[in-house]
Amino acid sequence: DALNTARLEASFRPQGETNNEKKWPDLLTMACGLLLALSFLKYIYPPLGWLALGSVAIGFPKVLLRAIASIRALTLNINILVILAGNTF
């Protein structure tokens, strides 16, 4: 509950409990992955490399919001590390 109030989207499943429900990623995540995968076709057609920028533009807000929530909760997680790694260029 504490992690969810910090907007870090945690879930708890007791040991032995199984959940066979198949869950699909949200639409933005699938669009981000599709654009990234298509950007690898830049070796065939170079302008497709720009699709990677579209993938970043779609995925960045979600990572940024989670990083801000993590900073507010004074925890370090992968979202903060991704933001820091992007600033090293």
HELIX and SHEET records of a PDB file:
HELIX    1   1 ALA A    2  THR A    5  1                                   4    
HELIX    2   2 LEU A   27  SER A   39  1                                  13    
HELIX    3   3 PHE A   40  TYR A   43  5                                   4    
HELIX    4   4 PRO A   46  TRP A   50  5                                   5    
HELIX    5   5 LEU A   51  ARG A   72  1                                  22    
HELIX    6   6 ILE A   78  GLY A   86  1                                   9    
END                                                                             
